[in-house]
Amino acid sequence: MKKVLTIGLVMVFVMSVAMVAIAAKKEMYSLMGPVVSVDTAAKTVTVHSVEGVATAADNRWKGDVIFVTNDMTKISMHKAKKTLDDLKAGQNVTVKFHEMDGKSVAVAIMIMPEKKAK
């Protein structure tokens, strides 16, 4: 019984290391811009990027970029946790994302505070 348990634990450890290695291969990008639209049904956010992503070889993320969100996407403002429903057109955001199956998948969306008029 101890051998079976030990083998099981070793297999779990090896699988977790392999999953971390696979996840680490995904290159992470960051993009800033105002929210153009939010589709809560499709779980997507469109952000307008003027600069694109300078770290990408072809810098293809310029203009309106559609980001797919999922249950793992973290949305926040300062330290407060937010949801997709809290995103509104015109808000400035920073999106950390990676590409998966040709789609831009948002890992984190940080809502920037509005600048106060002087």
C-alpha positions as CSV (number, residue, x, y, z in Angstrom):
1,M,0.0,0.0,0.0
2,K,2.9,2.4,0.8
3,K,4.4,1.7,-2.6
4,V,1.2,2.6,-4.4
5,L,0.8,5.8,-2.3
6,T,4.4,6.8,-3.0
7,I,4.1,6.2,-6.7
8,G,0.9,8.2,-6.7
9,L,2.5,11.1,-5.0
10,V,5.5,11.0,-7.3
11,M,3.2,11.0,-10.3
12,V,1.2,14.0,-9.0
13,F,4.5,15.9,-8.4
14,V,5.8,15.1,-11.9
15,M,2.5,16.2,-13.5
16,S,2.5,19.5,-11.5
17,V,6.1,20.3,-12.5
18,A,5.2,19.5,-16.1
19,M,2.1,21.8,-16.0
20,V,4.2,24.6,-14.6
21,A,6.8,24.2,-17.3
22,I,4.1,24.3,-20.0
23,A,2.5,27.4,-18.5
24,A,5.9,29.1,-18.3
25,K,6.4,28.7,-22.0
26,K,3.5,31.0,-22.7
27,E,4.9,34.5,-23.3
28,M,3.1,37.1,-21.3
29,Y,2.3,40.5,-22.8
30,S,1.0,43.8,-21.4
31,L,-1.2,46.4,-23.2
32,M,-2.7,49.7,-22.0
33,G,-5.7,51.6,-23.4
34,P,-9.3,52.5,-22.9
35,V,-12.1,50.0,-22.9
36,V,-14.1,50.2,-26.1
37,S,-16.7,47.6,-25.2
38,V,-17.5,44.7,-22.9
39,D,-19.5,41.6,-23.9
40,T,-20.4,39.8,-20.7
41,A,-22.3,37.0,-22.6
42,A,-19.2,36.2,-24.7
43,K,-16.8,37.1,-21.8
44,T,-14.8,39.5,-24.0
45,V,-13.4,42.9,-23.5
46,T,-12.3,45.1,-26.4
47,V,-9.5,47.6,-25.6
48,H,-8.1,50.3,-28.0
49,S,-4.3,50.2,-28.1
50,V,-2.4,53.0,-29.7
51,E,1.1,51.7,-28.9
52,G,0.5,48.0,-29.2
53,V,3.0,45.6,-27.5
54,A,6.6,46.7,-28.0
55,T,7.9,43.4,-26.6
56,A,6.1,41.4,-29.3
57,A,8.2,40.6,-32.4
58,D,5.6,41.9,-34.8
59,N,3.8,44.3,-32.4
60,R,0.4,43.2,-33.9
61,W,-1.8,44.4,-31.0
62,K,-2.6,47.9,-32.2
63,G,-6.0,49.3,-32.6
64,D,-9.0,47.5,-31.1
65,V,-7.9,44.3,-29.5
66,I,-10.5,41.7,-28.3
67,F,-9.5,39.9,-25.1
68,V,-11.1,36.6,-24.0
69,T,-11.7,36.3,-20.3
70,N,-12.4,33.2,-18.2
71,D,-12.8,32.3,-14.6
72,M,-9.1,32.6,-14.0
73,T,-8.9,36.3,-15.2
74,K,-8.3,38.6,-12.3
75,I,-10.0,42.0,-12.6
76,S,-9.0,44.7,-10.1
77,M,-8.9,48.4,-9.3
78,H,-6.2,49.2,-6.8
79,K,-6.4,46.2,-4.4
80,A,-10.2,45.8,-4.8
81,K,-11.4,42.7,-6.7
82,K,-13.8,43.6,-9.6
83,T,-15.8,41.6,-12.1
84,L,-16.4,41.9,-15.8
85,D,-19.6,43.8,-15.0
86,D,-17.5,46.5,-13.4
87,L,-15.7,47.3,-16.7
88,K,-17.2,50.2,-18.6
89,A,-16.4,51.8,-22.0
90,G,-13.9,54.6,-21.6
91,Q,-12.1,53.3,-18.5
92,N,-8.3,53.1,-18.9
93,V,-7.0,49.6,-18.2
94,T,-3.8,47.6,-18.3
95,V,-4.3,44.0,-19.6
96,K,-1.8,41.3,-19.0
97,F,-2.4,38.5,-21.5
98,H,-1.0,35.6,-23.5
99,E,-1.9,34.0,-26.8
100,M,-3.7,30.7,-26.9
101,D,-5.1,29.1,-30.0
102,G,-4.8,32.5,-31.9
103,K,-6.8,34.4,-29.2
104,S,-5.6,37.0,-26.8
105,V,-6.5,35.6,-23.4
106,A,-6.6,38.1,-20.5
107,V,-4.8,36.9,-17.3
108,A,-5.3,40.1,-15.4
109,I,-7.1,43.4,-16.1
110,M,-6.2,46.4,-13.9
111,I,-8.7,49.3,-14.0
112,M,-6.8,52.6,-13.7
113,P,-8.3,55.3,-11.5
114,E,-9.8,58.3,-13.2
115,K,-7.7,61.4,-13.1
116,K,-9.3,64.1,-11.0
117,A,-9.8,67.5,-12.6
118,K,-7.6,70.2,-11.0
